[in-house]
């Protein structure tokens, strides 16, 4: 998610005139994780913008929802090599 914040530096207090809405410090974008809200580097994942920690958590949650049998590939390789 993108959150815009006013980061006014107070130009008038430094003897400069304020340029109002056209000032680049009035609407500064901050990119925050859609899940935890932490600002930082984000990645697109399942139509969301998430931080790395939340993606790992999502992947762990998704894989734990499915039941699966362990499959030993060494038996399959031995069968193929023996042919």
PDB file of N, CA, C and O in Angstrom, chain B, residues numbered from 101:
ATOM      1  N   UNK B 101       0.847  -1.159   0.000  1.00  0.00           N
ATOM      2  CA  UNK B 101       0.000   0.000   0.000  1.00  0.00           C
ATOM      3  C   UNK B 101       0.896   1.226   0.000  1.00  0.00           C
ATOM      4  O   UNK B 101       2.016   1.199   0.510  1.00  0.00           O
ATOM      5  N   UNK B 102       0.390   2.279  -0.571  1.00  0.00           N
ATOM      6  CA  UNK B 102       1.123   3.535  -0.596  1.00  0.00           C
ATOM      7  C   UNK B 102       0.414   4.506   0.337  1.00  0.00           C
ATOM      8  O   UNK B 102      -0.787   4.746   0.215  1.00  0.00           O
ATOM      9  N   UNK B 103       1.172   5.054   1.261  1.00  0.00           N
ATOM     10  CA  UNK B 103       0.645   6.037   2.206  1.00  0.00           C
ATOM     11  C   UNK B 103       1.388   7.348   1.922  1.00  0.00           C
ATOM     12  O   UNK B 103       2.618   7.362   1.871  1.00  0.00           O
ATOM     13  N   UNK B 104       0.662   8.431   1.740  1.00  0.00           N
ATOM     14  CA  UNK B 104       1.267   9.733   1.466  1.00  0.00           C
ATOM     15  C   UNK B 104       1.293  10.549   2.753  1.00  0.00           C
ATOM     16  O   UNK B 104       0.297  10.621   3.473  1.00  0.00           O
ATOM     17  N   UNK B 105       2.438  11.164   3.037  1.00  0.00           N
ATOM     18  CA  UNK B 105       2.578  11.966   4.248  1.00  0.00           C
ATOM     19  C   UNK B 105       3.098  13.351   3.903  1.00  0.00           C
ATOM     20  O   UNK B 105       3.830  13.538   2.930  1.00  0.00           O
ATOM     21  N   UNK B 106       2.708  14.304   4.712  1.00  0.00           N
ATOM     22  CA  UNK B 106       3.190  15.673   4.576  1.00  0.00           C
ATOM     23  C   UNK B 106       4.494  15.782   5.361  1.00  0.00           C
ATOM     24  O   UNK B 106       4.495  15.689   6.589  1.00  0.00           O
ATOM     25  N   UNK B 107       5.592  15.977   4.655  1.00  0.00           N
ATOM     26  CA  UNK B 107       6.900  16.103   5.298  1.00  0.00           C
ATOM     27  C   UNK B 107       7.442  17.519   5.121  1.00  0.00           C
ATOM     28  O   UNK B 107       8.585  17.719   4.711  1.00  0.00           O
ATOM     29  N   UNK B 108       6.608  18.476   5.434  1.00  0.00           N
ATOM     30  CA  UNK B 108       6.965  19.887   5.314  1.00  0.00           C
ATOM     31  C   UNK B 108       8.221  20.172   6.136  1.00  0.00           C
ATOM     32  O   UNK B 108       8.336  19.743   7.284  1.00  0.00           O
ATOM     33  N   UNK B 109       9.153  20.899   5.535  1.00  0.00           N
ATOM     34  CA  UNK B 109      10.405  21.232   6.237  1.00  0.00           C
ATOM     35  C   UNK B 109      10.385  22.646   6.786  1.00  0.00           C
ATOM     36  O   UNK B 109      11.368  23.097   7.373  1.00  0.00           O
ATOM     37  N   UNK B 110       9.283  23.348   6.603  1.00  0.00           N
ATOM     38  CA  UNK B 110       9.139  24.690   7.158  1.00  0.00           C
ATOM     39  C   UNK B 110       9.963  25.743   6.435  1.00  0.00           C
ATOM     40  O   UNK B 110      10.759  26.450   7.054  1.00  0.00           O
ATOM     41  N   UNK B 111       9.776  25.843   5.153  1.00  0.00           N
ATOM     42  CA  UNK B 111      10.546  26.814   4.362  1.00  0.00           C
ATOM     43  C   UNK B 111      10.359  28.244   4.864  1.00  0.00           C
ATOM     44  O   UNK B 111      11.291  29.047   4.815  1.00  0.00           O
ATOM     45  N   UNK B 112       9.151  28.566   5.350  1.00  0.00           N
ATOM     46  CA  UNK B 112       8.896  29.934   5.813  1.00  0.00           C
ATOM     47  C   UNK B 112       9.739  30.272   7.035  1.00  0.00           C
ATOM     48  O   UNK B 112      10.098  31.433   7.231  1.00  0.00           O
ATOM     49  N   UNK B 113      10.058  29.286   7.855  1.00  0.00           N
ATOM     50  CA  UNK B 113      10.901  29.551   9.031  1.00  0.00           C
ATOM     51  C   UNK B 113      12.360  29.814   8.637  1.00  0.00           C
ATOM     52  O   UNK B 113      13.144  30.331   9.432  1.00  0.00           O
ATOM     53  N   UNK B 114      12.712  29.448   7.393  1.00  0.00           N
ATOM     54  CA  UNK B 114      14.072  29.685   6.903  1.00  0.00           C
ATOM     55  C   UNK B 114      14.126  30.918   6.008  1.00  0.00           C
ATOM     56  O   UNK B 114      15.143  31.170   5.361  1.00  0.00           O
ATOM     57  N   UNK B 115      13.047  31.682   5.967  1.00  0.00           N
ATOM     58  CA  UNK B 115      13.021  32.903   5.172  1.00  0.00           C
ATOM     59  C   UNK B 115      12.634  32.689   3.727  1.00  0.00           C
ATOM     60  O   UNK B 115      12.740  33.614   2.922  1.00  0.00           O
ATOM     61  N   UNK B 116      12.189  31.494   3.374  1.00  0.00           N
ATOM     62  CA  UNK B 116      11.748  31.207   2.013  1.00  0.00           C
ATOM     63  C   UNK B 116      10.227  31.235   1.973  1.00  0.00           C
ATOM     64  O   UNK B 116       9.567  31.147   3.008  1.00  0.00           O
ATOM     65  N   UNK B 117       9.681  31.359   0.777  1.00  0.00           N
ATOM     66  CA  UNK B 117       8.215  31.341   0.710  1.00  0.00           C
ATOM     67  C   UNK B 117       7.737  29.915   0.418  1.00  0.00           C
ATOM     68  O   UNK B 117       8.400  29.158  -0.291  1.00  0.00           O
ATOM     69  N   UNK B 118       6.599  29.571   0.966  1.00  0.00           N
ATOM     70  CA  UNK B 118       5.996  28.251   0.773  1.00  0.00           C
ATOM     71  C   UNK B 118       5.364  28.195  -0.610  1.00  0.00           C
ATOM     72  O   UNK B 118       4.662  29.124  -1.011  1.00  0.00           O
ATOM     73  N   UNK B 119       5.607  27.111  -1.341  1.00  0.00           N
ATOM     74  CA  UNK B 119       5.012  26.970  -2.679  1.00  0.00           C
ATOM     75  C   UNK B 119       3.756  26.098  -2.644  1.00  0.00           C
ATOM     76  O   UNK B 119       3.200  25.771  -3.692  1.00  0.00           O
ATOM     77  N   UNK B 120       3.315  25.728  -1.466  1.00  0.00           N
ATOM     78  CA  UNK B 120       2.033  25.050  -1.294  1.00  0.00           C
ATOM     79  C   UNK B 120       1.974  23.638  -1.844  1.00  0.00           C
ATOM     80  O   UNK B 120       2.892  22.843  -1.640  1.00  0.00           O
ATOM     81  N   UNK B 121       0.893  23.330  -2.540  1.00  0.00           N
ATOM     82  CA  UNK B 121       0.646  21.967  -3.020  1.00  0.00           C
ATOM     83  C   UNK B 121       1.678  21.462  -4.021  1.00  0.00           C
ATOM     84  O   UNK B 121       1.843  20.251  -4.166  1.00  0.00           O
ATOM     85  N   UNK B 122       2.364  22.345  -4.705  1.00  0.00           N
ATOM     86  CA  UNK B 122       3.353  21.905  -5.690  1.00  0.00           C
ATOM     87  C   UNK B 122       4.682  21.516  -5.046  1.00  0.00           C
ATOM     88  O   UNK B 122       5.588  21.053  -5.740  1.00  0.00           O
ATOM     89  N   UNK B 123       4.812  21.695  -3.748  1.00  0.00           N
ATOM     90  CA  UNK B 123       6.035  21.327  -3.038  1.00  0.00           C
ATOM     91  C   UNK B 123       6.175  19.804  -2.988  1.00  0.00           C
ATOM     92  O   UNK B 123       5.214  19.098  -2.684  1.00  0.00           O
ATOM     93  N   UNK B 124       7.365  19.308  -3.284  1.00  0.00           N
ATOM     94  CA  UNK B 124       7.595  17.857  -3.292  1.00  0.00           C
ATOM     95  C   UNK B 124       7.555  17.233  -1.898  1.00  0.00           C
ATOM     96  O   UNK B 124       7.458  16.013  -1.766  1.00  0.00           O
ATOM     97  N   UNK B 125       7.629  18.064  -0.865  1.00  0.00           N
ATOM     98  CA  UNK B 125       7.575  17.545   0.508  1.00  0.00           C
ATOM     99  C   UNK B 125       6.157  17.467   1.069  1.00  0.00           C
ATOM    100  O   UNK B 125       5.973  17.005   2.195  1.00  0.00           O
ATOM    101  N   UNK B 126       5.162  17.904   0.320  1.00  0.00           N
ATOM    102  CA  UNK B 126       3.782  17.892   0.808  1.00  0.00           C
ATOM    103  C   UNK B 126       3.125  16.525   0.715  1.00  0.00           C
ATOM    104  O   UNK B 126       2.332  16.159   1.583  1.00  0.00           O
ATOM    105  N   UNK B 127       3.445  15.767  -0.328  1.00  0.00           N
ATOM    106  CA  UNK B 127       2.807  14.460  -0.546  1.00  0.00           C
ATOM    107  C   UNK B 127       3.883  13.428  -0.863  1.00  0.00           C
ATOM    108  O   UNK B 127       4.039  13.014  -2.012  1.00  0.00           O
ATOM    109  N   UNK B 128       4.616  13.022   0.153  1.00  0.00           N
ATOM    110  CA  UNK B 128       5.729  12.085  -0.015  1.00  0.00           C
ATOM    111  C   UNK B 128       5.193  10.657   0.103  1.00  0.00           C
ATOM    112  O   UNK B 128       4.569  10.319   1.109  1.00  0.00           O
ATOM    113  N   UNK B 129       5.428   9.804  -0.916  1.00  0.00           N
ATOM    114  CA  UNK B 129       4.917   8.427  -0.840  1.00  0.00           C
ATOM    115  C   UNK B 129       5.755   7.557   0.098  1.00  0.00           C
ATOM    116  O   UNK B 129       6.984   7.620   0.093  1.00  0.00           O
ATOM    117  N   UNK B 130       5.075   6.757   0.890  1.00  0.00           N
ATOM    118  CA  UNK B 130       5.711   5.769   1.761  1.00  0.00           C
ATOM    119  C   UNK B 130       5.088   4.421   1.416  1.00  0.00           C
ATOM    120  O   UNK B 130       3.869   4.257   1.483  1.00  0.00           O
ATOM    121  N   UNK B 131       5.926   3.462   1.049  1.00  0.00           N
ATOM    122  CA  UNK B 131       5.450   2.147   0.626  1.00  0.00           C
ATOM    123  C   UNK B 131       5.454   1.207   1.819  1.00  0.00           C
ATOM    124  O   UNK B 131       6.503   0.949   2.411  1.00  0.00           O
ATOM    125  N   UNK B 132       4.283   0.696   2.171  1.00  0.00           N
ATOM    126  CA  UNK B 132       4.115  -0.126   3.370  1.00  0.00           C
ATOM    127  C   UNK B 132       3.510  -1.478   3.003  1.00  0.00           C
ATOM    128  O   UNK B 132       2.718  -1.589   2.067  1.00  0.00           O
ATOM    129  N   UNK B 133       3.894  -2.490   3.750  1.00  0.00           N
ATOM    130  CA  UNK B 133       3.386  -3.839   3.564  1.00  0.00           C
ATOM    131  C   UNK B 133       1.876  -3.861   3.806  1.00  0.00           C
ATOM    132  O   UNK B 133       1.389  -3.283   4.778  1.00  0.00           O
ATOM    133  N   UNK B 134       1.142  -4.531   2.920  1.00  0.00           N
ATOM    134  CA  UNK B 134      -0.310  -4.619   3.064  1.00  0.00           C
ATOM    135  C   UNK B 134      -0.724  -5.434   4.282  1.00  0.00           C
ATOM    136  O   UNK B 134      -1.823  -5.246   4.802  1.00  0.00           O
ATOM    137  N   UNK B 135       0.132  -6.330   4.741  1.00  0.00           N
ATOM    138  CA  UNK B 135      -0.236  -7.206   5.853  1.00  0.00           C
ATOM    139  C   UNK B 135       0.187  -6.645   7.209  1.00  0.00           C
ATOM    140  O   UNK B 135      -0.637  -6.549   8.120  1.00  0.00           O
ATOM    141  N   UNK B 136       1.460  -6.274   7.355  1.00  0.00           N
ATOM    142  CA  UNK B 136       1.950  -5.830   8.666  1.00  0.00           C
ATOM    143  C   UNK B 136       2.108  -4.316   8.781  1.00  0.00           C
ATOM    144  O   UNK B 136       2.235  -3.795   9.889  1.00  0.00           O
ATOM    145  N   UNK B 137       2.103  -3.597   7.645  1.00  0.00           N
ATOM    146  CA  UNK B 137       2.186  -2.150   7.674  1.00  0.00           C
ATOM    147  C   UNK B 137       3.586  -1.580   7.795  1.00  0.00           C
ATOM    148  O   UNK B 137       3.743  -0.361   7.873  1.00  0.00           O
ATOM    149  N   UNK B 138       4.603  -2.420   7.815  1.00  0.00           N
ATOM    150  CA  UNK B 138       5.977  -1.960   7.948  1.00  0.00           C
ATOM    151  C   UNK B 138       6.432  -1.334   6.630  1.00  0.00           C
ATOM    152  O   UNK B 138       6.165  -1.861   5.550  1.00  0.00           O
ATOM    153  N   UNK B 139       7.120  -0.206   6.741  1.00  0.00           N
ATOM    154  CA  UNK B 139       7.630   0.473   5.560  1.00  0.00           C
ATOM    155  C   UNK B 139       8.953  -0.148   5.144  1.00  0.00           C
ATOM    156  O   UNK B 139       9.795  -0.444   5.992  1.00  0.00           O
ATOM    157  N   UNK B 140       9.140  -0.347   3.854  1.00  0.00           N
ATOM    158  CA  UNK B 140      10.386  -0.924   3.366  1.00  0.00           C
ATOM    159  C   UNK B 140      10.224  -1.490   1.978  1.00  0.00           C
ATOM    160  O   UNK B 140       9.296  -1.139   1.250  1.00  0.00           O
ATOM    161  N   UNK B 141      11.151  -2.386   1.613  1.00  0.00           N
ATOM    162  CA  UNK B 141      11.125  -2.999   0.292  1.00  0.00           C
ATOM    163  C   UNK B 141       9.965  -3.979   0.217  1.00  0.00           C
ATOM    164  O   UNK B 141       9.787  -4.824   1.095  1.00  0.00           O
ATOM    165  N   UNK B 142       9.176  -3.853  -0.849  1.00  0.00           N
ATOM    166  CA  UNK B 142       7.979  -4.679  -1.007  1.00  0.00           C
ATOM    167  C   UNK B 142       8.059  -5.500  -2.283  1.00  0.00           C
ATOM    168  O   UNK B 142       8.782  -5.166  -3.222  1.00  0.00           O
ATOM    169  N   UNK B 143       7.296  -6.579  -2.287  1.00  0.00           N
ATOM    170  CA  UNK B 143       7.224  -7.479  -3.427  1.00  0.00           C
ATOM    171  C   UNK B 143       5.761  -7.757  -3.729  1.00  0.00           C
ATOM    172  O   UNK B 143       4.943  -7.835  -2.813  1.00  0.00           O
ATOM    173  N   UNK B 144       5.422  -7.908  -5.012  1.00  0.00           N
ATOM    174  CA  UNK B 144       4.052  -8.279  -5.390  1.00  0.00           C
ATOM    175  C   UNK B 144       3.890  -9.778  -5.152  1.00  0.00           C
ATOM    176  O   UNK B 144       4.664 -10.583  -5.671  1.00  0.00           O
ATOM    177  N   UNK B 145       2.878 -10.147  -4.362  1.00  0.00           N
ATOM    178  CA  UNK B 145       2.618 -11.543  -4.035  1.00  0.00           C
ATOM    179  C   UNK B 145       1.128 -11.716  -3.847  1.00  0.00           C
ATOM    180  O   UNK B 145       0.537 -11.080  -2.974  1.00  0.00           O
ATOM    181  N   UNK B 146       0.501 -12.576  -4.658  1.00  0.00           N
ATOM    182  CA  UNK B 146      -0.945 -12.840  -4.573  1.00  0.00           C
ATOM    183  C   UNK B 146      -1.767 -11.548  -4.575  1.00  0.00           C
ATOM    184  O   UNK B 146      -2.640 -11.359  -3.728  1.00  0.00           O
ATOM    185  N   UNK B 147      -1.484 -10.673  -5.519  1.00  0.00           N
ATOM    186  CA  UNK B 147      -2.197  -9.395  -5.665  1.00  0.00           C
ATOM    187  C   UNK B 147      -2.034  -8.456  -4.476  1.00  0.00           C
ATOM    188  O   UNK B 147      -2.844  -7.545  -4.305  1.00  0.00           O
ATOM    189  N   UNK B 148      -1.021  -8.650  -3.660  1.00  0.00           N
ATOM    190  CA  UNK B 148      -0.716  -7.763  -2.543  1.00  0.00           C
ATOM    191  C   UNK B 148       0.716  -7.279  -2.667  1.00  0.00           C
ATOM    192  O   UNK B 148       1.509  -7.846  -3.419  1.00  0.00           O
ATOM    193  N   UNK B 149       1.040  -6.241  -1.936  1.00  0.00           N
ATOM    194  CA  UNK B 149       2.413  -5.772  -1.828  1.00  0.00           C
ATOM    195  C   UNK B 149       2.871  -6.105  -0.410  1.00  0.00           C
ATOM    196  O   UNK B 149       2.440  -5.478   0.558  1.00  0.00           O
ATOM    197  N   UNK B 150       3.755  -7.102  -0.302  1.00  0.00           N
ATOM    198  CA  UNK B 150       4.174  -7.611   1.001  1.00  0.00           C
ATOM    199  C   UNK B 150       5.683  -7.502   1.182  1.00  0.00           C
ATOM    200  O   UNK B 150       6.439  -7.492   0.211  1.00  0.00           O
ATOM    201  N   UNK B 151       6.108  -7.421   2.441  1.00  0.00           N
ATOM    202  CA  UNK B 151       7.534  -7.461   2.757  1.00  0.00           C
ATOM    203  C   UNK B 151       7.985  -8.932   2.738  1.00  0.00           C
ATOM    204  O   UNK B 151       7.158  -9.843   2.715  1.00  0.00           O
ATOM    205  N   UNK B 152       9.275  -9.142   2.749  1.00  0.00           N
ATOM    206  CA  UNK B 152       9.818 -10.498   2.661  1.00  0.00           C
ATOM    207  C   UNK B 152       9.342 -11.375   3.815  1.00  0.00           C
ATOM    208  O   UNK B 152       9.026 -12.547   3.611  1.00  0.00           O
ATOM    209  N   UNK B 153       9.289 -10.823   5.020  1.00  0.00           N
ATOM    210  CA  UNK B 153       8.867 -11.607   6.185  1.00  0.00           C
ATOM    211  C   UNK B 153       7.428 -12.097   6.045  1.00  0.00           C
ATOM    212  O   UNK B 153       7.118 -13.236   6.396  1.00  0.00           O
ATOM    213  N   UNK B 154       6.557 -11.239   5.533  1.00  0.00           N
ATOM    214  CA  UNK B 154       5.153 -11.633   5.370  1.00  0.00           C
ATOM    215  C   UNK B 154       4.987 -12.644   4.239  1.00  0.00           C
ATOM    216  O   UNK B 154       4.114 -13.510   4.309  1.00  0.00           O
ATOM    217  N   UNK B 155       5.811 -12.546   3.202  1.00  0.00           N
ATOM    218  CA  UNK B 155       5.752 -13.535   2.130  1.00  0.00           C
ATOM    219  C   UNK B 155       6.154 -14.900   2.667  1.00  0.00           C
ATOM    220  O   UNK B 155       5.508 -15.902   2.362  1.00  0.00           O
ATOM    221  N   UNK B 156       7.211 -14.948   3.461  1.00  0.00           N
ATOM    222  CA  UNK B 156       7.645 -16.218   4.057  1.00  0.00           C
ATOM    223  C   UNK B 156       6.544 -16.787   4.934  1.00  0.00           C
ATOM    224  O   UNK B 156       6.268 -17.986   4.902  1.00  0.00           O
ATOM    225  N   UNK B 157       5.918 -15.919   5.718  1.00  0.00           N
ATOM    226  CA  UNK B 157       4.819 -16.367   6.588  1.00  0.00           C
ATOM    227  C   UNK B 157       3.651 -16.899   5.759  1.00  0.00           C
ATOM    228  O   UNK B 157       3.056 -17.920   6.104  1.00  0.00           O
ATOM    229  N   UNK B 158       3.322 -16.204   4.661  1.00  0.00           N
ATOM    230  CA  UNK B 158       2.240 -16.650   3.783  1.00  0.00           C
ATOM    231  C   UNK B 158       2.570 -18.005   3.159  1.00  0.00           C
ATOM    232  O   UNK B 158       1.713 -18.886   3.093  1.00  0.00           O
ATOM    233  N   UNK B 159       3.807 -18.169   2.704  1.00  0.00           N
ATOM    234  CA  UNK B 159       4.201 -19.441   2.099  1.00  0.00           C
ATOM    235  C   UNK B 159       4.138 -20.580   3.110  1.00  0.00           C
ATOM    236  O   UNK B 159       3.696 -21.680   2.777  1.00  0.00           O
ATOM    237  N   UNK B 160       4.574 -20.328   4.331  1.00  0.00           N
ATOM    238  CA  UNK B 160       4.493 -21.355   5.371  1.00  0.00           C
ATOM    239  C   UNK B 160       3.051 -21.702   5.692  1.00  0.00           C
ATOM    240  O   UNK B 160       2.736 -22.870   5.923  1.00  0.00           O
ATOM    241  N   UNK B 161       2.177 -20.718   5.710  1.00  0.00           N
ATOM    242  CA  UNK B 161       0.758 -20.943   5.977  1.00  0.00           C
ATOM    243  C   UNK B 161       0.126 -21.738   4.847  1.00  0.00           C
ATOM    244  O   UNK B 161      -0.641 -22.670   5.088  1.00  0.00           O
ATOM    245  N   UNK B 162       0.454 -21.364   3.604  1.00  0.00           N
ATOM    246  CA  UNK B 162      -0.147 -22.040   2.453  1.00  0.00           C
ATOM    247  C   UNK B 162       0.282 -23.499   2.372  1.00  0.00           C
ATOM    248  O   UNK B 162      -0.539 -24.366   2.073  1.00  0.00           O
ATOM    249  N   UNK B 163       1.549 -23.782   2.632  1.00  0.00           N
ATOM    250  CA  UNK B 163       2.007 -25.167   2.518  1.00  0.00           C
ATOM    251  C   UNK B 163       1.489 -26.017   3.661  1.00  0.00           C
ATOM    252  O   UNK B 163       1.321 -27.225   3.498  1.00  0.00           O
ATOM    253  N   UNK B 164       1.233 -25.417   4.816  1.00  0.00           N
ATOM    254  CA  UNK B 164       0.720 -26.208   5.929  1.00  0.00           C
ATOM    255  C   UNK B 164      -0.759 -26.550   5.742  1.00  0.00           C
ATOM    256  O   UNK B 164      -1.272 -27.445   6.414  1.00  0.00           O
ATOM    257  N   UNK B 165      -1.446 -25.853   4.845  1.00  0.00           N
ATOM    258  CA  UNK B 165      -2.858 -26.138   4.594  1.00  0.00           C
ATOM    259  C   UNK B 165      -3.053 -27.399   3.767  1.00  0.00           C
ATOM    260  O   UNK B 165      -4.141 -27.973   3.774  1.00  0.00           O
ATOM    261  N   UNK B 166      -2.044 -27.832   3.071  1.00  0.00           N
ATOM    262  CA  UNK B 166      -2.162 -28.988   2.192  1.00  0.00           C
ATOM    263  C   UNK B 166      -1.534 -30.217   2.823  1.00  0.00           C
ATOM    264  O   UNK B 166      -0.493 -30.143   3.476  1.00  0.00           O
ATOM    265  N   UNK B 167      -2.181 -31.333   2.615  1.00  0.00           N
ATOM    266  CA  UNK B 167      -1.595 -32.595   3.034  1.00  0.00           C
ATOM    267  C   UNK B 167      -0.879 -33.191   1.841  1.00  0.00           C
ATOM    268  O   UNK B 167      -1.397 -33.175   0.724  1.00  0.00           O
ATOM    269  N   UNK B 168       0.287 -33.706   2.074  1.00  0.00           N
ATOM    270  CA  UNK B 168       1.028 -34.322   0.983  1.00  0.00           C
ATOM    271  C   UNK B 168       1.864 -35.465   1.536  1.00  0.00           C
ATOM    272  O   UNK B 168       2.260 -35.470   2.702  1.00  0.00           O
ATOM    273  N   UNK B 169       2.118 -36.425   0.669  1.00  0.00           N
ATOM    274  CA  UNK B 169       2.941 -37.558   1.036  1.00  0.00           C
ATOM    275  C   UNK B 169       4.372 -37.277   0.625  1.00  0.00           C
ATOM    276  O   UNK B 169       4.625 -36.668  -0.415  1.00  0.00           O
ATOM    277  N   UNK B 170       5.308 -37.724   1.451  1.00  0.00           N
ATOM    278  CA  UNK B 170       6.704 -37.578   1.071  1.00  0.00           C
ATOM    279  C   UNK B 170       7.008 -38.579  -0.032  1.00  0.00           C
ATOM    280  O   UNK B 170       6.553 -39.722   0.001  1.00  0.00           O
ATOM    281  N   UNK B 171       7.766 -38.139  -0.984  1.00  0.00           N
ATOM    282  CA  UNK B 171       8.076 -38.974  -2.128  1.00  0.00           C
ATOM    283  C   UNK B 171       9.588 -39.091  -2.222  1.00  0.00           C
ATOM    284  O   UNK B 171      10.288 -38.079  -2.260  1.00  0.00           O
ATOM    285  N   UNK B 172      10.084 -40.281  -2.257  1.00  0.00           N
ATOM    286  CA  UNK B 172      11.520 -40.516  -2.319  1.00  0.00           C
ATOM    287  C   UNK B 172      11.938 -40.602  -3.782  1.00  0.00           C
ATOM    288  O   UNK B 172      11.648 -41.589  -4.457  1.00  0.00           O
ATOM    289  N   UNK B 173      12.614 -39.574  -4.267  1.00  0.00           N
ATOM    290  CA  UNK B 173      13.022 -39.537  -5.666  1.00  0.00           C
ATOM    291  C   UNK B 173      14.180 -40.471  -5.963  1.00  0.00           C
ATOM    292  O   UNK B 173      14.405 -40.816  -7.123  1.00  0.00           O
ATOM    293  N   UNK B 174      14.911 -40.886  -4.957  1.00  0.00           N
ATOM    294  CA  UNK B 174      16.056 -41.767  -5.212  1.00  0.00           C
ATOM    295  C   UNK B 174      15.588 -43.094  -5.817  1.00  0.00           C
ATOM    296  O   UNK B 174      16.290 -43.662  -6.654  1.00  0.00           O
ATOM    297  N   UNK B 175      14.420 -43.599  -5.413  1.00  0.00           N
ATOM    298  CA  UNK B 175      13.884 -44.829  -5.987  1.00  0.00           C
ATOM    299  C   UNK B 175      13.565 -44.636  -7.463  1.00  0.00           C
ATOM    300  O   UNK B 175      13.802 -45.529  -8.276  1.00  0.00           O
ATOM    301  N   UNK B 176      13.030 -43.472  -7.804  1.00  0.00           N
ATOM    302  CA  UNK B 176      12.694 -43.187  -9.194  1.00  0.00           C
ATOM    303  C   UNK B 176      13.951 -43.066 -10.046  1.00  0.00           C
ATOM    304  O   UNK B 176      13.978 -43.548 -11.179  1.00  0.00           O
ATOM    305  N   UNK B 177      14.992 -42.427  -9.515  1.00  0.00           N
ATOM    306  CA  UNK B 177      16.254 -42.298 -10.249  1.00  0.00           C
ATOM    307  C   UNK B 177      16.910 -43.665 -10.437  1.00  0.00           C
ATOM    308  O   UNK B 177      17.476 -43.939 -11.495  1.00  0.00           O
ATOM    309  N   UNK B 178      16.840 -44.518  -9.424  1.00  0.00           N
ATOM    310  CA  UNK B 178      17.437 -45.851  -9.522  1.00  0.00           C
ATOM    311  C   UNK B 178      16.713 -46.666 -10.600  1.00  0.00           C
ATOM    312  O   UNK B 178      17.343 -47.430 -11.331  1.00  0.00           O
ATOM    313  N   UNK B 179      15.402 -46.504 -10.694  1.00  0.00           N
ATOM    314  CA  UNK B 179      14.629 -47.224 -11.692  1.00  0.00           C
ATOM    315  C   UNK B 179      15.001 -46.751 -13.094  1.00  0.00           C
ATOM    316  O   UNK B 179      15.135 -47.568 -14.005  1.00  0.00           O
ATOM    317  N   UNK B 180      15.169 -45.446 -13.275  1.00  0.00           N
ATOM    318  CA  UNK B 180      15.501 -44.874 -14.571  1.00  0.00           C
ATOM    319  C   UNK B 180      16.925 -45.270 -14.970  1.00  0.00           C
ATOM    320  O   UNK B 180      17.169 -45.619 -16.125  1.00  0.00           O
ATOM    321  N   UNK B 181      17.851 -45.219 -14.036  1.00  0.00           N
ATOM    322  CA  UNK B 181      19.242 -45.570 -14.331  1.00  0.00           C
ATOM    323  C   UNK B 181      19.400 -47.052 -14.646  1.00  0.00           C
ATOM    324  O   UNK B 181      20.271 -47.427 -15.432  1.00  0.00           O
ATOM    325  N   UNK B 182      18.579 -47.889 -14.049  1.00  0.00           N
ATOM    326  CA  UNK B 182      18.652 -49.327 -14.268  1.00  0.00           C
ATOM    327  C   UNK B 182      18.086 -49.757 -15.610  1.00  0.00           C
ATOM    328  O   UNK B 182      18.327 -50.885 -16.042  1.00  0.00           O
ATOM    329  N   UNK B 183      17.339 -48.889 -16.279  1.00  0.00           N
ATOM    330  CA  UNK B 183      16.714 -49.232 -17.570  1.00  0.00           C
ATOM    331  C   UNK B 183      17.702 -49.359 -18.691  1.00  0.00           C
ATOM    332  O   UNK B 183      17.316 -49.642 -19.825  1.00  0.00           O
TER     333      UNK B 183
END
